[in-house]
Amino acid sequence: MKPADQFRLMELSERYADEKLSATEISALEAELRDNAEARAFFAKALHQRAELCFDDSWQVQAVAESKPTAKPVWWRHAITAAAAACITFGIFWLQNSRDGTVATLIRSQQCQWAGSSLPTVEGARLKPGVLDLIEGLAVLRFDSGAELVLEAPATVEVLDAMNCKLRRGTLVAEVPPQAKGFSIDTKDAKVIDWGTKFGLSADEDGKYMVRVLEGLVEVEDKNVAGSKKLEKGQGMDRGWSKSQLNPASSEVPEPSRWQPTSVFDAGDGWQAITTAFGRGKDSYIQPTSKTPTDFGKHPFIRVKHSGGKVELNRKGYIAFDLSKFAGRQIDDAELVLTIEPSELGFASFVPDSTFAVYGVLDESADAWEENGLSWQQAPAHDPAQPDHHLPAAAKVKLLGKFEIAQGINRGTRKLRGKDLADFLSADTNQIATLILCRETDETADSGLVHAFATKENDTRSAPMLRVKLR
């Protein structure tokens, strides 16, 4: 049995003996014990140990001998012995862990891929001080102090001890219970001390970082500034992180640019393909802002988000393909290919598996939009006053299909293929087609993840691609 499950069952046994479990908890516990022999044996052993520690008639003997009516009542004696049982049991467990040097447990891994880790990456593994390098998915660490971290790829964290770790790069969400108050996370330029709360932290190797408090209180010590700053629920501190992610700087030794096809090319088996880099193709996105943006079309990412709570955080993607090379020919089949990119804006923990919808704009006069002139106030098939801010105006579009991205996935491709897409392209008369990309799934808390897809301005990932099969 995994250590995390032993901790959980030990706690349940104490609460069960004290009659503090709810009806729902009792039902779930009974089902687990009925189906799991190992859990049943451990639970019975825990209750037996408690019973042995609680059985002490010295109180009663002393009370009778002295004939004093002030002898401690039974409930008080049981409370003392129960506390002793819990302390001894957890003390033994902590002693065993201290002997082997482990300080945390990897309690969950979801869609995970690892690289360069010095620690075991199997779910349930006990962890000594060392490094975990997560390149895909979500992973949950529980420190022996009780602090719990959700790592969101790409992220590198160094486990130091039961009360301390270091975020070298990436994003995490920390939840710290009362018994772990004072748990701290270091970054290159900051130290975040948690006083029993929940918060998100993003950091990079260049020192930039961002803290956002979701519950409770944290204290942030900037290593470049004297003193510290306390942040409460809803407050945050951003030291260049968001700006660096919105406008990623080129590295000193940049990777070679990926070839973005500027012509139609043969994709095999009768298929031909183009990207938004061909002809009049274009890609951009819109977001509510106080100023009309003039550079979204230059970004290496199309950013897409649905936020039901905050209108200003919604984003929708716009993609246009130049169909001039297919003019006058019937399109029998078609496929849209999008490349997922890590956006590192927002927290993946606050967005479940997400559904995306692709729409085709019906009004061909709206195809003349400009990449860097597109705005929330003026965009094809968009009504800034409608309640569903994350969706296009229904009467002006045709739904072409949907796809999904699982929570924690930040790389790979997604494809959309079908008759609706082929028919929409075949009906085009002005040799350019505009598509709108929307996320239907809402975030579960403020600061949820912004999904990102590569554009033709991206140097290392493929631009939006359209594959067609002509009759």
Residue, then its C-alpha position, 0 to 999 in steps of 0.5 A: m500500500k502506498p504511504a499516502d493511502q496509509f496516511r489517509l486510512m490512519e486518519l479515517s480510523e481515528r475519525y471513525a473511532d471518534e464517530k466524526l465521519s459523515a454518512t457519505e464518508i462511512s459509505a465510501l470507507e465501507a466500500e473501499l474496505r469491502d473491495n480491498a483486502e490490504a486496506r481492510a487489514f491495515f484499517a483493522k490493525a490501526l483500530h487494534q493499535r488504538a484499542e490497545l493504547c486506549f485500554d488503561d484502567s489506572w484511572q478507574v483504579q485510582a478513582v475507586a481507591e481514593s473514592k474521589p468524585t473528581a476522577k477524570p470522566v471516561w470521555w476525557r481519558h479516551a481523548i487523551t489516549a486517542a491523542a497519544a495513539a495518533c502521535i505514536t502512530f504518526g511518530i513511528f511513520w515519520l521516524q521510518n521516513s527520516r531513516d530513509g531520507t524521504v520527505a515527500t510522495l508523488i501522489r498523482s501523475q496525469q498525462c506525464q512525461w519526464a526528462g532529466s529528473s534525479l528522482p523516481t517518477v512512478e506514481g506513489a514513489r517516495l521522494k528524497p531531496g532531488v530534482l523533478d523535471l516535468i515536460e508534459g502533464l500534471a503531477v501532484l506532490r505531497f510533502d510529509s509536512g502536509a503541503e501539496l503542490v500541483l506541478e504544471a508542465p513544463a516545470t522543474v522543481e527541486v525537493l529540499d525537505a519536508m518544508n522547503c522546495k525550489l521552483r527552477r522554472g514553470t508553474l505550480v499551485a500550492e495548497v498548505p494546511p495549518q500544520a504546514k504553515g511556514f512552508s516555503i518555495d524559492t525561485k531564482d529571485a524570490k522566496v514565497i512563504d505560505w501561512g496556511t493558504k492556496f496560491g499559484l506561482s510561476a517562475d523562470e530561470d532568468g528571475k522573472y516570477m508571478v505570485r497569485v493568492l487564491e486563499g489565505l495569506v502568503e509572504v513574498e521576499d524579493k531577493n533584490v529588495a529589502g523586506s517582504k510583502k504580504l499578499e492576501k486572497g485575490q492579490g498578486m505580484d508580477r515581476g516581469w513574468s506575464k510580459s515575458q510570456l506574452n512577448p517571448a524574447s529570442s534566446e541568445v542562440p536561437e533554434p533554426s526557424r521552422w520552414q513555413p510553406t508559402s506555397v501549396f504542397d503535395a501531402g500525398d495520397g491525393w491531398q494538398a496542403i497550405t498553411t496560413a503563411f501562404g498567399r493572403g493567409k493570416d492568423s491572430y486573436i482578440q481579447p477585450t482591452s482598453k486599447t485596440p491592440t496592434d500587434f496580436g498578429k505578430h505573436p507566435f501564438i493564437r491564444v484562446k480562453h473562456s472565462g465566465g467570471k471575467v469578460e476581460l480574460n476571454r480570447k478567441g482565435y482567427i485563422a484565414f486560408d488563401l484558397s486561390k489555388f483551389a478555385g473552381r474545383q470541388i473539395d471532397d474532403a478537408e482537414l484542419v491541423l493546429t499545433i498546441e504550444p505551452s502558453e504558460l499564462g494562467f494555471a492548468s489546474f483551474v481548467p478541466d479537460s477542454t472542448f474547442a469549437v471551430y466555426g466558419v464565417l459565412d459573410e465573405s465581406a468579413d474576410a478582409w480583416e487585418e492581422n494587426g487591426l483585429s479587435w474585440q470591438q471589430a472582428p468578424a462574426h463577433d458581438p461584444a455585447q452578447p452574453d456568451h463572450h467566448l463564442p461568435a455570433a451564432a447567426k453569422v457562422k457555421l459550426l465546423g466541428k469540435f476537438e478536445i485537449a486533456q488537462g495538462i496537455n501543452r504540446g502536440t497537434r489537434k485535427l478537425r476533419g469532416k464533411d462540414l469543413a469540406d462543404f464550407l470550403s467548397a462553398d467559398t467564392n472569394q478564395i479566402a476562408t475565415l475560421i474562428l477558434c473558441r474554447e467552450t470549457d470555462e475555468t473553475a477559478d480565476s487565472g485559469l490556463v490560456h490555451a495557445f496554438a502556433t501561428k505562422e510567426n512561430d519560429t519552431r512550430s508549424a503554422p495552422m495547416l489546411r489539407v484538402k482532397l480535390r475531386 
